[in-house]
Amino acid sequence: MHPVLEEDWKDYDQRKARNGRNVTKVACEEAWETNYIVDKLQKHFPDKSDLAIRCAIRRCCEAMEAPRPREDFIECIIDKLASWP
């Protein structure tokens, strides 16, 4: 498991719960969720641009059908980022 998944996701979880959403799933159509994930990943991939992270997220959104389990989704993004220069 990547360290980003072991971080505190409480703010994310609380916001999803307030909106009646499943906290274990990622909704690609929610801009705030994408922004939250970008911020989390930039700490672990400082050499990757915001655009590169967003492209990896978009590719995983397209590759995975909803509902997207958070752990699997983040692992998908990390795999994409690791394979790009």
N, CA, C and O of each residue as an XYZ file, in Angstrom:
340
protein
N       0.847     -1.178      0.000
C       0.000      0.000      0.000
C       0.895      1.245      0.000
O       1.848      1.345      0.773
N       0.569      2.165     -0.867
C       1.350      3.397     -0.981
C       1.111      4.277      0.253
O       0.002      4.310      0.786
N       2.148      4.988      0.704
C       2.013      5.851      1.889
C       0.868      6.875      1.802
O       0.301      7.243      2.831
N       0.528      7.329      0.621
C      -0.570      8.305      0.507
C      -1.879      7.715      1.032
O      -2.728      8.444      1.547
N      -2.042      6.411      0.905
C      -3.260      5.761      1.390
C      -3.267      5.610      2.905
O      -4.319      5.408      3.512
N      -2.097      5.709      3.507
C      -1.994      5.595      4.961
C      -2.127      6.949      5.652
O      -2.154      7.019      6.881
N      -2.209      8.023      4.871
C      -2.378      9.354      5.430
C      -3.798      9.532      5.953
O      -4.665      8.680      5.759
N      -4.011     10.658      6.617
C      -5.328     11.011      7.140
C      -6.207     11.533      6.004
O      -5.873     12.533      5.368
N      -7.302     10.875      5.754
C      -8.277     11.266      4.727
C      -9.564     11.759      5.385
O     -10.621     11.770      4.754
N      -9.478     12.166      6.650
C     -10.657     12.544      7.422
C     -11.462     13.670      6.762
O     -12.688     13.589      6.684
N     -10.780     14.719      6.286
C     -11.493     15.839      5.656
C     -12.282     15.365      4.438
O     -13.433     15.752      4.234
N     -11.641     14.523      3.639
C     -12.276     13.950      2.441
C     -13.492     13.125      2.851
O     -14.586     13.288      2.311
N     -13.273     12.235      3.819
C     -14.347     11.350      4.272
C     -15.534     12.135      4.825
O     -16.687     11.814      4.537
N     -15.247     13.155      5.614
C     -16.325     13.942      6.220
C     -17.129     14.688      5.158
O     -18.357     14.745      5.227
N     -16.440     15.250      4.188
C     -17.158     15.976      3.137
C     -18.035     15.025      2.332
O     -19.180     15.349      2.014
N     -17.498     13.850      2.004
C     -18.301     12.875      1.252
C     -19.511     12.441      2.076
O     -20.623     12.348      1.556
N     -19.289     12.178      3.358
C     -20.373     11.726      4.231
C     -21.451     12.804      4.368
O     -22.642     12.493      4.371
N     -21.038     14.066      4.481
C     -22.002     15.173      4.573
C     -22.902     15.232      3.348
O     -24.069     15.614      3.433
N     -22.337     14.845      2.203
C     -23.087     14.855      0.949
C     -23.806     13.532      0.682
O     -24.375     13.331     -0.391
N     -23.776     12.634      1.667
C     -24.464     11.359      1.527
C     -23.788     10.386      0.581
O     -24.435      9.488      0.042
N     -22.493     10.560      0.376
C     -21.729      9.706     -0.547
C     -20.961      8.628      0.207
O     -20.673      8.775      1.395
N     -20.636      7.559     -0.480
C     -19.823      6.483      0.070
C     -18.379      6.971      0.169
O     -17.769      7.335     -0.836
N     -17.838      6.977      1.386
C     -16.493      7.528      1.602
C     -15.387      6.643      1.041
O     -14.249      7.094      0.909
N     -15.696      5.403      0.711
C     -14.661      4.493      0.194
C     -14.555      4.510     -1.327
O     -13.710      3.824     -1.901
N     -15.414      5.294     -1.980
C     -15.439      5.349     -3.446
C     -15.039      6.739     -3.932
O     -15.269      7.736     -3.248
N     -14.436      6.793     -5.123
C     -14.025      8.060     -5.733
C     -14.991      8.396     -6.860
O     -15.319      7.553     -7.695
N     -15.438      9.647     -6.863
C     -16.320     10.139     -7.923
C     -15.518     11.085     -8.810
O     -15.234     12.216     -8.415
N     -15.160     10.639     -9.980
C     -14.337     11.443    -10.896
C     -15.020     12.733    -11.325
O     -14.354     13.716    -11.648
N     -16.332     12.730    -11.329
C     -17.049     13.922    -11.791
C     -17.067     15.038    -10.752
O     -17.500     16.150    -11.056
N     -16.610     14.768     -9.541
C     -16.560     15.783     -8.486
C     -15.196     16.475     -8.513
O     -14.184     15.877     -8.148
N     -15.176     17.736     -8.944
C     -13.914     18.481     -9.065
C     -13.183     18.578     -7.733
O     -11.955     18.498     -7.702
N     -13.910     18.748     -6.634
C     -13.238     18.878     -5.345
C     -12.497     17.593     -4.985
O     -11.445     17.646     -4.347
N     -13.034     16.440     -5.388
C     -12.351     15.173     -5.099
C     -11.052     15.077     -5.899
O     -10.015     14.678     -5.368
N     -11.116     15.441     -7.165
C      -9.909     15.443     -7.995
C      -8.871     16.385     -7.403
O      -7.699     16.022     -7.301
N      -9.277     17.575     -7.015
C      -8.343     18.540     -6.429
C      -7.722     18.003     -5.141
O      -6.528     18.184     -4.902
N      -8.526     17.349     -4.320
C      -8.031     16.773     -3.068
C      -6.964     15.709     -3.357
O      -5.916     15.678     -2.712
N      -7.243     14.853     -4.319
C      -6.298     13.787     -4.672
C      -5.022     14.376     -5.267
O      -3.927     13.906     -4.960
N      -5.148     15.388     -6.105
C      -3.957     16.051     -6.668
C      -3.088     16.582     -5.537
O      -1.876     16.366     -5.533
N      -3.694     17.272     -4.578
C      -2.926     17.830     -3.451
C      -2.234     16.732     -2.660
O      -1.074     16.883     -2.277
N      -2.926     15.639     -2.412
C      -2.325     14.515     -1.675
C      -1.126     13.943     -2.432
O      -0.075     13.690     -1.843
N      -1.291     13.741     -3.740
C      -0.244     13.092     -4.526
C       0.952     14.000     -4.783
O       2.070     13.508     -4.930
N       0.745     15.308     -4.841
C       1.865     16.208     -5.084
C       2.898     16.143     -3.968
O       4.081     16.388     -4.204
N       2.468     15.819     -2.774
C       3.411     15.661     -1.654
C       4.333     14.469     -1.883
O       5.496     14.489     -1.480
N       3.817     13.446     -2.525
C       4.579     12.211     -2.735
C       5.279     12.170     -4.091
O       6.206     11.385     -4.293
N       4.839     13.004     -5.002
C       5.421     13.060     -6.346
C       5.754     14.516     -6.704
O       5.181     15.073     -7.640
N       6.682     15.128     -5.955
C       6.990     16.543     -6.209
C       7.597     16.793     -7.583
O       7.586     17.922     -8.074
N       8.121     15.752     -8.199
C       8.707     15.892     -9.538
C       7.657     15.845    -10.651
O       7.972     16.108    -11.812
N       6.418     15.512    -10.301
C       5.343     15.442    -11.292
C       4.540     16.739    -11.259
O       4.219     17.255    -10.189
N       4.228     17.245    -12.416
C       3.451     18.481    -12.503
C       1.993     18.212    -12.144
O       1.526     17.073    -12.137
N       1.302     19.294    -11.849
C      -0.131     19.227    -11.595
C      -0.834     18.584    -12.793
O      -1.720     17.745    -12.632
N      -0.429     18.986    -13.977
C      -1.035     18.451    -15.201
C      -0.791     16.947    -15.334
O      -1.697     16.209    -15.721
N       0.413     16.489    -15.022
C       0.727     15.054    -15.118
C      -0.149     14.248    -14.161
O      -0.650     13.181    -14.514
N      -0.327     14.768    -12.951
C      -1.160     14.065    -11.972
C      -2.610     14.048    -12.441
O      -3.288     13.026    -12.340
N      -3.082     15.176    -12.953
C      -4.458     15.236    -13.455
C      -4.664     14.310    -14.661
O      -5.733     13.718    -14.813
N      -3.657     14.188    -15.505
C      -3.749     13.264    -16.646
C      -3.826     11.818    -16.159
O      -4.595     11.018    -16.693
N      -3.030     11.489    -15.148
C      -3.075     10.132    -14.584
C      -4.450      9.860    -13.975
O      -5.004      8.773    -14.141
N      -4.992     10.846    -13.274
C      -6.325     10.699    -12.695
C      -7.355     10.468    -13.803
O      -8.193      9.572    -13.700
N      -7.289     11.267    -14.848
C      -8.243     11.138    -15.958
C      -8.146      9.751    -16.598
O      -9.164      9.130    -16.906
N      -6.918      9.275    -16.795
C      -6.753      7.940    -17.400
C      -7.362      6.857    -16.517
O      -7.967      5.909    -17.017
N      -7.201      7.001    -15.206
C      -7.783      6.006    -14.301
C      -9.302      6.139    -14.235
O     -10.005      5.140    -14.082
N      -9.808      7.356    -14.348
C     -11.265      7.552    -14.407
C     -11.839      6.830    -15.622
O     -12.903      6.216    -15.551
N     -11.126      6.913    -16.722
C     -11.582      6.260    -17.946
C     -11.409      4.740    -17.897
O     -12.206      4.001    -18.474
N     -10.366      4.281    -17.206
C     -10.057      2.856    -17.172
C     -10.913      2.081    -16.169
O     -11.157      0.888    -16.351
N     -11.364      2.751    -15.122
C     -12.116      2.078    -14.062
C     -13.581      2.511    -14.107
O     -13.889      3.698    -14.217
N     -14.461      1.547    -14.022
C     -15.882      1.864    -13.972
C     -16.273      2.281    -12.557
O     -15.702      1.816    -11.571
N     -17.257      3.165    -12.485
C     -17.798      3.555    -11.183
C     -18.653      2.406    -10.644
O     -19.274      1.686    -11.425
N     -18.692      2.230     -9.360
C     -17.989      2.990     -8.338
C     -16.526      2.555     -8.250
O     -16.206      1.371     -8.354
N     -15.654      3.532     -8.056
C     -14.213      3.284     -8.025
C     -13.722      3.217     -6.576
O     -13.712      4.235     -5.884
N     -13.318      2.037     -6.112
C     -12.784      1.945     -4.750
C     -11.545      2.845     -4.615
O     -10.649      2.811     -5.458
N     -11.510      3.637     -3.559
C     -10.424      4.601     -3.374
C      -9.037      3.950     -3.460
O      -8.161      4.436     -4.176
N      -8.850      2.870     -2.740
C      -7.528      2.228     -2.709
C      -7.095      1.799     -4.114
O      -5.966      2.072     -4.521
N      -7.963      1.145     -4.839
C      -7.646      0.701     -6.208
C      -7.414      1.890     -7.128
O      -6.524      1.857     -7.978
N      -8.207      2.933     -6.960
C      -8.096      4.115     -7.800
C      -6.756      4.817     -7.573
O      -6.084      5.203     -8.530
N      -6.374      4.980     -6.325
C      -5.096      5.636     -6.022
C      -3.939      4.789     -6.538
O      -2.972      5.324     -7.081
N      -4.031      3.483     -6.374
C      -2.982      2.599     -6.900
C      -2.874      2.726     -8.415
O      -1.767      2.706     -8.954
N      -3.988      2.855     -9.103
C      -3.989      3.053    -10.552
C      -3.225      4.328    -10.901
O      -2.375      4.323    -11.792
N      -3.526      5.410    -10.206
C      -2.857      6.687    -10.467
C      -1.354      6.566    -10.229
O      -0.549      7.044    -11.029
N      -0.990      5.931     -9.138
C       0.436      5.768     -8.811
C       1.149      4.947     -9.878
O       2.280      5.260    -10.250
N       0.496      3.900    -10.372
C       1.067      3.099    -11.453
C       1.295      3.945    -12.700
O       2.336      3.840    -13.348
N       0.316      4.783    -13.033
C       0.455      5.656    -14.209
C       1.605      6.652    -14.012
O       2.412      6.862    -14.917
N       1.671      7.257    -12.833
C       2.724      8.232    -12.567
C       4.115      7.597    -12.592
O       5.078      8.198    -13.069
N       4.201      6.386    -12.074
C       5.493      5.692    -12.027
C       5.988      5.308    -13.415
O       7.192      5.181    -13.640
N       5.052      5.125    -14.343
C       5.457      4.691    -15.688
C       5.754      5.864    -16.630
O       6.231      5.658    -17.746
N       5.475      7.088    -16.184
C       5.749      8.266    -17.003
C       7.055      8.907    -16.596
O       7.417      8.905    -15.419
N       7.769      9.460    -17.575
C       9.053     10.119    -17.230
C       8.858     11.355    -16.381
O       9.832     12.011    -16.013
